[in-house]
Amino acid sequence: MQFQKHVEERLGETLYFGTHESGLDVFVLPKKGFSKKYAIYSVKYGSIDTSYTVGGKLVNDPMGIAHFLEHKLFELPGGGNAFDLFSKTGGNANAFTSHDMTGYLFSCSDHFNENLDILLSYVNDPYFTVENVAKEQGIIAQEIKMYDDDPEWRLFNNALEALYHNNPVRNDIAGTVESIAQIDKDLLYQIYNTFYHPENMVLFVAGDVNLEDVAKLVDKNVKKRETPFLVERTSYSEPECVHQKTIRKEMSVSKPSFILGFKENHVGLLGKELLKKTMETGLILKMLFSQSAPLYNELYQKGLINDTFGFDCLNGDHYYATLLNGEASNIDATCEAILKGIEKAKQEGFLKADVDRYKKASLGRQIRAYDSLESVANNFSSNYFYGIGAFDFLEIYPTITEESLLSRMKEIFSEHYAVSEMHPVLK
């Protein structure tokens, strides 16, 4: 495998890129002198990928199967698991499943080649049996019940259920006890062979590592498939309006909390267009709701929010939502004040001096993030599947203006919003 070299002089970084004969894209970010080394092996397959077409045949899978598969890939013949192998080489391994991807990762200081060999080996060589699948069903069923009893998790999922009618982002990533009961070893192998295709995956390595060693380990563990990746994901018909204006739940919490979510309908963007949209969203949220922002301080001084208040942006295939969350004694009054503050900001717009200051601070944070191998690698992996390059953000900042931010703010904060509420159990 031959690597191409991309030098980004503005950051003082060099990124190497190569496509393996299997179709797997491999990226290496050398960090000379760093003691830590990091690798993440990702597949564009997440909890929303339950309906798709392969070879002209429509397939519908049980909810939670992506998360289930992530758990099972660590299983090894003989009853062991990959964590046991990492513990012998000093590797700190983990994995995660999100709505739109699954990632397998490790960090280490020594024995990097051995750890990368383990990672590529177990992800590319699944081992499922009737017995270990049945055992995992019991384990994940308990995990689902645990999350059902977690107020923060329920608050979040209720927000997505309120916003979306049909998009599977409204479903719990782990599925339900009933849905995972439908999973068997044959279905896992079928899913694995469908989605865990090198052309649908990416490997990102960062640290003081050797390019040739990485290439040799990929050659050893990743094999070319006989057929190309031919999955066509199902597009869901989603009304512009929200599914429910309010979902209220009572659980064992000490204070009421809420998520005020805004649903967007201009979705499906890729590349720099998506990146600009997301970067502008982040800047707007900071300018309105960071602790130094006038609106935040107004809400705080009135006692409508406290220091638990925060914000997030959730986007992926055919969904885009902005979420404001925190504790509030009077949720109705807090949401009303937030909406009024947003409307005022729409009328007044942003000052150029404020925009320049926030842009500079945000750019500084992104540049400093290159000192965190985990941050760079994880962000790159999720962005990669949407056609966003590692250094594209440098080209976007000059295009962001007070006018573009005002236009973007009007897109984010429309009438399509919903509230998820969590209240203490009434005695």
C-alpha positions in Angstrom: 0.0 0.0 0.0 1.4 3.4 -1.0 0.8 6.5 1.1 0.2 10.0 -0.2 1.6 12.8 1.9 -0.5 15.9 2.8 1.5 18.7 4.6 -0.6 21.3 6.4 1.9 24.0 7.1 -0.6 26.2 8.9 -0.9 23.6 11.6 2.5 22.1 11.3 0.9 18.7 10.7 1.5 16.0 8.1 -1.2 13.4 7.2 -0.5 10.3 5.2 -3.3 8.6 3.3 -3.5 5.3 1.4 -6.1 3.0 0.0 -5.5 -0.7 0.6 -6.2 -3.2 -2.2 -9.2 -4.3 -0.2 -10.7 -0.8 -0.5 -10.0 0.2 3.1 -8.8 3.8 3.5 -6.0 4.2 5.9 -4.8 7.5 7.5 -1.7 8.0 9.6 -1.0 11.2 11.6 2.6 11.0 12.8 3.3 12.7 16.1 7.0 12.5 16.6 8.0 12.4 20.3 4.5 11.6 21.6 4.6 8.7 24.0 0.9 7.8 23.5 -0.2 6.1 20.3 -3.8 5.7 19.2 -5.8 3.8 16.6 -9.5 3.7 15.7 -11.0 1.3 13.2 -14.5 2.5 12.2 -17.4 1.2 10.1 -20.3 3.3 8.8 -22.9 1.2 10.5 -24.9 2.4 13.4 -28.2 2.0 15.2 -30.2 3.8 12.4 -29.1 1.2 9.8 -32.0 -1.2 10.3 -33.6 -0.9 6.8 -31.6 -1.1 3.6 -31.5 -2.8 0.2 -28.9 -5.3 -0.9 -29.0 -6.8 -4.4 -32.5 -5.5 -5.0 -33.8 -7.1 -1.8 -35.2 -4.9 1.1 -33.9 -6.0 4.5 -35.3 -5.0 7.8 -33.3 -5.8 10.9 -34.1 -5.7 14.6 -33.4 -2.5 16.5 -30.1 -2.6 18.5 -28.3 -5.1 16.3 -25.4 -2.7 15.6 -24.7 -2.3 19.3 -25.1 -6.1 19.8 -22.6 -6.8 17.1 -20.1 -4.4 18.6 -20.2 -6.4 21.9 -19.9 -9.7 20.2 -16.9 -8.9 18.0 -14.7 -8.9 21.1 -15.5 -12.6 21.6 -12.7 -15.1 20.7 -12.7 -18.8 20.1 -11.9 -20.7 23.3 -13.9 -18.5 25.6 -11.5 -15.5 25.8 -12.0 -12.0 24.5 -9.9 -9.3 22.8 -9.6 -7.3 26.1 -7.5 -10.2 27.5 -5.1 -9.8 24.7 -4.8 -6.0 25.0 -4.2 -6.4 28.8 -1.1 -8.4 28.0 0.4 -5.8 25.7 -0.6 -2.7 27.7 -3.3 -1.6 25.4 -6.3 0.3 26.7 -9.1 -0.8 24.4 -12.7 0.2 23.9 -15.5 0.5 21.4 -18.7 2.4 20.8 -21.9 2.4 18.7 -23.5 5.7 17.8 -26.5 6.3 15.6 -24.5 6.2 12.4 -21.2 4.4 13.0 -19.3 1.9 15.2 -15.7 2.4 16.3 -13.1 0.0 17.8 -10.1 1.7 19.4 -7.1 1.4 21.6 -4.4 3.6 23.1 -1.0 2.5 24.3 2.5 3.7 25.0 4.4 0.6 24.0 3.9 -2.5 21.8 1.9 -0.5 19.3 2.3 -3.0 16.5 1.1 -5.9 18.7 -1.9 -3.9 19.7 -2.8 -2.8 16.2 -2.5 -6.5 15.1 -5.0 -7.4 17.8 -7.4 -4.7 16.8 -7.3 -5.6 13.1 -7.4 -9.3 13.8 -10.5 -9.5 16.0 -12.6 -6.9 14.1 -11.8 -8.8 10.8 -12.4 -12.3 12.2 -15.8 -12.6 13.9 -16.7 -15.6 16.1 -20.4 -16.1 16.9 -22.0 -19.2 18.4 -25.5 -20.1 19.5 -24.3 -20.1 23.1 -22.3 -16.8 23.2 -25.2 -15.0 21.4 -27.7 -16.2 23.9 -25.4 -15.2 26.8 -25.0 -11.7 25.3 -28.7 -11.3 25.0 -29.0 -11.6 28.7 -26.2 -9.1 29.3 -27.5 -6.5 26.9 -31.1 -7.0 28.2 -29.8 -5.9 31.6 -28.0 -3.0 30.1 -31.2 -1.9 28.3 -33.1 -2.0 31.6 -30.3 0.0 33.3 -30.6 2.7 30.7 -34.4 2.7 31.0 -33.8 3.6 34.6 -31.3 6.4 33.8 -33.1 9.7 33.9 -30.6 11.5 31.7 -30.7 8.8 29.0 -34.5 8.7 29.1 -34.7 12.5 28.8 -32.4 12.4 25.7 -34.3 9.6 24.0 -37.6 11.2 24.7 -36.4 14.4 23.1 -35.6 12.5 19.8 -38.9 10.6 20.0 -40.7 14.0 20.3 -38.8 15.5 17.4 -39.0 12.6 14.9 -42.0 10.6 13.5 -40.2 8.0 11.4 -36.4 8.5 11.3 -34.8 5.6 13.3 -32.7 8.1 15.2 -35.7 8.2 17.5 -35.0 4.6 18.6 -32.7 3.6 21.4 -29.2 2.7 20.2 -29.3 -0.5 22.3 -32.7 -1.5 21.0 -35.3 -3.1 23.2 -35.4 -6.4 25.2 -37.9 -7.6 22.6 -35.9 -6.6 19.5 -32.6 -8.1 20.7 -34.3 -11.4 21.4 -34.7 -11.7 17.6 -30.9 -11.7 17.0 -29.1 -15.0 16.4 -25.7 -15.9 15.2 -26.7 -16.3 11.5 -28.2 -12.8 11.5 -25.0 -11.5 13.1 -22.8 -13.1 10.4 -25.2 -11.8 7.7 -25.0 -8.2 9.1 -21.2 -8.4 9.5 -20.6 -9.6 6.0 -22.9 -6.9 4.6 -21.6 -3.8 6.5 -18.1 -4.7 7.8 -16.8 -4.4 4.3 -13.4 -2.7 3.8 -14.9 -0.2 1.4 -17.3 0.9 4.2 -14.6 1.2 6.9 -11.7 3.5 7.7 -8.5 3.1 9.9 -7.0 6.2 11.5 -3.7 5.9 13.4 -2.0 8.7 15.3 1.3 8.8 17.2 5.0 8.1 16.8 4.4 5.1 14.5 6.0 3.6 11.4 4.1 3.8 8.1 5.5 0.6 6.8 4.6 -1.3 9.9 1.0 0.0 9.7 0.8 -1.1 6.0 2.2 -4.6 6.7 -0.4 -5.1 9.5 -3.2 -4.0 7.2 -2.0 -6.4 4.6 -1.9 -9.2 7.1 -5.4 -8.7 8.5 -7.6 -7.1 5.9 -8.6 -9.1 2.9 -10.2 -8.0 -0.4 -13.8 -9.1 -0.8 -15.1 -10.8 -3.9 -17.9 -8.3 -4.3 -18.0 -4.5 -3.7 -20.0 -2.8 -1.0 -23.5 -2.5 -2.5 -25.8 -1.4 0.4 -28.5 1.2 -0.4 -29.8 2.7 2.9 -33.5 3.3 3.2 -34.6 7.0 3.0 -37.4 7.8 5.5 -40.3 10.1 4.8 -40.2 12.6 7.7 -42.8 15.4 8.1 -41.4 18.9 8.7 -43.3 19.2 12.0 -42.3 17.5 15.2 -43.9 14.3 16.4 -44.9 15.6 19.8 -44.6 19.1 21.3 -43.9 17.7 24.8 -43.0 14.4 26.4 -43.1 14.5 30.2 -41.8 11.7 32.4 -41.4 11.3 36.2 -38.5 9.4 37.7 -36.4 9.4 40.8 -34.7 12.8 40.3 -34.2 15.6 42.8 -34.9 18.5 40.3 -36.8 18.9 37.1 -34.8 18.9 33.9 -35.5 19.5 30.3 -34.3 19.3 26.7 -35.5 21.9 24.3 -34.9 20.4 20.8 -35.1 22.0 17.4 -35.6 19.9 14.3 -34.2 20.9 10.9 -35.6 19.7 7.6 -32.7 20.8 5.2 -30.7 17.6 5.7 -28.5 15.2 3.8 -25.6 17.6 3.2 -22.0 16.3 2.8 -18.5 17.6 2.7 -17.6 21.2 3.3 -21.2 22.3 3.0 -22.1 20.1 6.0 -19.0 21.2 7.9 -19.8 24.9 7.5 -23.3 24.2 8.7 -22.0 22.4 11.8 -19.3 25.0 12.5 -21.8 27.8 12.3 -24.1 26.0 14.6 -21.4 25.6 17.2 -20.5 29.3 17.0 -24.1 30.4 17.3 -24.7 28.2 20.4 -21.5 29.5 22.0 -22.5 33.1 21.3 -26.0 32.6 22.7 -25.5 30.1 25.5 -21.9 29.9 26.7 -21.4 31.2 30.2 -20.0 34.5 28.9 -23.0 35.1 26.6 -25.5 37.9 27.5 -28.5 35.6 27.0 -27.1 32.9 29.2 -26.3 35.4 32.0 -29.8 36.9 31.7 -31.4 33.5 32.1 -29.0 32.6 35.0 -29.6 35.9 36.9 -33.3 35.3 36.7 -32.9 31.9 38.2 -34.3 30.2 35.1 -31.2 28.1 34.5 -28.2 27.0 36.6 -24.7 25.8 35.7 -26.0 22.5 34.4 -27.3 24.2 31.3 -25.6 23.1 28.1 -26.2 22.5 24.4 -25.4 20.0 21.7 -25.8 19.3 18.0 -26.9 15.9 16.7 -26.6 15.3 13.0 -26.2 12.4 10.6 -28.0 10.7 7.7 -31.1 12.7 7.1 -31.4 14.2 10.6 -30.1 17.4 12.2 -31.2 18.5 15.7 -30.0 21.2 18.1 -30.5 20.5 21.8 -30.6 22.8 24.7 -30.7 21.2 28.1 -30.4 21.7 31.8 -32.3 21.9 35.2 -35.2 24.3 35.7 -37.6 24.7 38.5 -40.2 26.1 36.0 -39.6 24.4 32.7 -42.4 26.3 30.9 -41.0 29.7 32.0 -37.4 28.7 31.1 -38.3 27.6 27.6 -40.4 30.6 27.0 -37.6 32.9 28.1 -35.1 31.0 25.9 -37.4 31.3 22.9 -37.9 35.0 23.5 -34.1 35.5 23.8 -33.6 33.6 20.5 -36.2 35.8 18.7 -34.5 38.9 20.0 -31.1 37.6 18.7 -32.7 37.0 15.3 -33.9 40.6 15.2 -30.6 42.1 16.4 -28.1 39.8 14.7 -24.4 39.5 15.6 -21.7 42.2 15.8 -18.7 41.6 13.6 -16.3 42.1 16.6 -18.1 39.4 18.5 -18.1 37.0 15.5 -14.4 37.5 15.0 -13.6 36.9 18.6 -15.6 33.7 18.8 -14.2 32.5 15.5 -10.7 33.1 16.8 -11.4 31.2 20.0 -13.0 28.3 18.2 -10.1 28.0 15.7 -7.7 28.0 18.6 -9.5 25.1 20.2 -9.5 23.1 17.0 -5.8 23.7 16.5 -5.1 22.7 20.1 -7.1 19.5 19.6 -4.3 18.2 17.5 -2.4 17.6 20.7 -5.1 15.1 21.7 -4.7 12.0 19.6 -8.1 10.7 20.7 -9.9 13.9 19.8 -8.3 14.2 16.4 -8.8 10.5 15.5 -12.4 10.2 16.7 -13.5 13.5 15.1 -11.8 12.5 11.8 -13.4 9.1 11.7 -16.9 10.4 12.2 -16.3 13.3 9.7 -14.8 10.9 7.1 -18.0 9.1 6.4 -19.6 12.5 5.4 -16.8 13.5 3.1 -15.1 15.9 5.5 -11.3 16.1 5.5 -9.0 16.5 8.5 -8.0 20.1 7.6 -11.1 21.3 5.8 -12.1 23.5 8.8 -9.2 25.9 8.0 -11.0 26.7 4.7 -14.4 27.2 6.3 -13.5 29.9 9.0 -12.9 32.7 6.5 -16.3 32.1 4.9 -18.2 32.6 8.2 -19.6 36.1 8.6 -22.2 37.8 10.8 -24.6 37.6 7.8 -24.1 33.9 7.4 -24.5 33.3 11.1 -27.8 35.2 11.2 -29.1 33.2 8.3 -28.0 30.0 9.9 -29.6 31.0 13.3 -32.9 31.4 11.5 -32.6 27.9 10.1 -31.8 26.3 13.4 -34.4 28.0 15.6 -37.7 27.5 13.6 -41.2 26.7 14.9 -40.3 23.0 14.7 -39.3 22.4 18.3 -40.2 20.1 21.1 -39.6 19.7 24.8 -38.6 16.6 26.8 -39.3 17.0 30.5 -38.1 15.0 33.5 -39.8 15.6 36.8 -39.4 14.1 40.3 -42.0 11.5 41.2 -45.0 13.1 42.9 -45.6 11.7 46.3 
